[in-house]
Amino acid sequence: MKEKNSILKLLPVMVAFFVMGFVDLAGIAANYAKADFALSDTLANLFPSMVFFWFLIASVPTGMLMNRIGRRKTALLSLAVTIASLLLPLINYSFASMLVSFSLLGIGNTLMQVSLNPLLSTIVRSERLASAMTFGQFVKAIASFIAPVIAAWAASRLGDWKYLFPAFMSVAVVGIVCLGFPQTEEKGGEGETSASTFAQCFALLGNKLVFLSFLGIICHAGIDVGVNVTAPKLLMERLHIPLSAAGYATSAYFLFRTAGCLLGALVLARYPSRLFFLASVLCMAAGFGGLFFAGSRLLLYACIGLIGFGNANIFPVIVSQALLSLPGKKNEVSALMVMGLFGGTIFPLLMGASSDMTGNQGGALFVMAAGVLYLLAFYPGLKRQ
C-alpha cells in the first residue's frame, strides 16, 4: 500500500516534468522566428536567452515563495504561467510578443524547476534521489525531443509551425489537473529549517560544493540550449539544407538525451554517480571534438547524439549532490541550482556574437567546448555516492 501511494504521488510530478520540457521548444522556435522575422544570429538567440534570463532573476524569489505557500502550490502556479506563455503567440505573433511569450515561459519554468526537485526529494529516499531525478529528466526529454518533430510536421502538413503551442498547452492543462489532487501534497523533509532571507540564501554559495555545482549547472544549461539552437544552423551551413530538414538535428540531440536519461535512471539506482558523471562528460568531449571536423550528415548526427547522451545526466547528478550536502536547506539550494540555468542565457549570447564574428558556427562550438572543459575540471570535487 505504501509503494502504491508513492507511485500515486510520483505520477503527477512526472507529468509536471514533461511540461518542464516545454522550455526546450525555445531553440527550434528561435530558428523559425529567425526566418519569419529575418533576424541575425545575435537577435534570434535573444529568444532562448529571454527564457533562461528568468532563471537568474526569479529562482531565489521562487525559493522564498515556496517556503510560504509550499512546493505543490508553487508547481501549480508554474503550470498556469506556462499556459499563458503558450497562449500569447496564438493571440498575437510578433517579435515583441514572442519576447514576452518566452519571458513567461522562462518564469513558469523557473517556478517549476525550483519546486519539483525538492518536492521529489520528499517522495523518494535519498539514495534514490539521483535516479528519480534522472527519470524525471527522461520524461522531460521526451517533450524536448518531440517539440521539433511537431513543429516540422505542423509546418509541412498544416502550413504553420505554431500549432506546436496549442498541442503543448493542452498537456499543461492536464498537468494542473493531475498535480491538483491532494495526494501530491508534500511533507517537510527531515532536518528542514525555517525560511531563509535572500542574504542567507546567497550565503549558501559560500559552501564549496554548492558554488562549484552552481557553475556546473551554468555550463550544463549553456551546452543544452547551445546545441538546441546551433545544431540546425550547423547542418544548414555544412550540408546546405533548409531549416525544415535541419531542425531534426535538435530532435536527434534530444532523442539521445532521452536515451541517456533512461540509462541513467537505471545505472544511478545501482552504481556511484561520480563515475557515471565522468563517462557522461567524456561523451560530450568526444562529440564536440567531432563537430569541429564533421562534414557528413551521419557524422554530424553521431556527434550531436554523443553530446545529447552525455549531457543527459549532468543536471540530476549535480543537483542531487548539492541538495544532499545541505539537507536542511533544500528549497534554497534548489533555487540556487536553478538560478545556474541562467547559463542558457549567457552561452547563446556569447555563441551568437562568436559565430557572427567568425562568420560560421565554429565560433559557437568553441564557447560550448569551454563549458565541457569546466565539467571535466569539476569532476574531482564530486562526492562518492
Steps between C-alpha positions, in 0.01 A plus 500: 500500500787735585664432161166563325464835678853595396417427137180707525708789631773451240280489187371861519854622562615318187223668298640829624849388394360447150364855498841616621637377167302769319785740577704329229259604227678836524784370284300382202254791539794742482603350166149534355464853641837592351368408156159662559646832616828495296723524810876471549643221717549745787137621491357151447693373803321763710195270506658211694701754697176664620382160622809426703550858618217443747685216667741767626231745610221276632670193651578634847164684531335170406685329783368765738147463359523123534581536871169689537252312280661159463657310213183357344324838481814653350501225235131566425575871456780409259259303282258795484778737390617246240149483353495881468837493321373250243175688446658837418651414156160370392342835583773719352809381312765771484861550604389686815230248595744212456744667738219530757390142434850363554534712815182345640625156398820570692313621810271197495789263452695663782208449738478139385870412515543650847195324646508156337848389607445546877141374462643182350747472789206462743355211300810282441780387730825699494701213348251489212481875444754521216328210324151649548615840379659337197172324423331838525753635253417204275133601504599862440722396209204335325332841474828654386539231233152528352489882487707531176313204349160658568622838372635347176186289448273799564705718262491245217151350547300782658691794357593656835759381754318689778248216540769377738368745762139374539624139495728562796252728674247218526756285684567783747127510578511127574798569726299745709222244543741220599714704738192655657403178676579508874707181495782698338527734803849491644615450854795684646827315465703385795719772643345780297514840666296818482498736203818682410553858397650592162837562666494164677407326176786654303736434793461129422726562200776520759474122520766376256295215355191719458702771323681261266169325433345837413773560240450145371130564443588818307715293265244219471221743408721694261593183311141374500351820359804560282468167317123547478550830317821426308446145370252601223721793399802272483322256270374781277854639481680169438240314290317793333154372594186697603393555861208258467754220446776634727257535792509124550855542634343640816278192522808280462662680791194452721448141383844406627449718806180307570685169461774627730244595766338158484837327532597738780184425698596131495875541558479764773262280701779242531840664446690809623401822324858634495635257238186529292546877500855461364385264224228747405742793473741294290214424259439872459870568448513239223188646338629857491838383377328333206273797420799721423588273206181313403378562146257216437143471625570168677804629686327825598202309641733257682688785667180682594367174642813449711460847649131438576578161655774649716311810612195296604612428854714799591214698658357228730842389623610853585168607654456183707849541647433866580161425662639220714798709609265740685185297582356773721504755217359308204270780383781753502757269341249404231443869427873561464546200272212608277644852494804337338280420200563865416786344306235446233500878457874562525615232256264581205592869520872419499445240227300737282765770529778247438334348193422845358865595557646186338237478227419135580372276779852400602506802728192370683661158539805651675276664761321171578829307507620731779201386707599134452853578621358647821289189564814287461675720756196479731497118508768450773291712741199269485432289809487123476137384527 
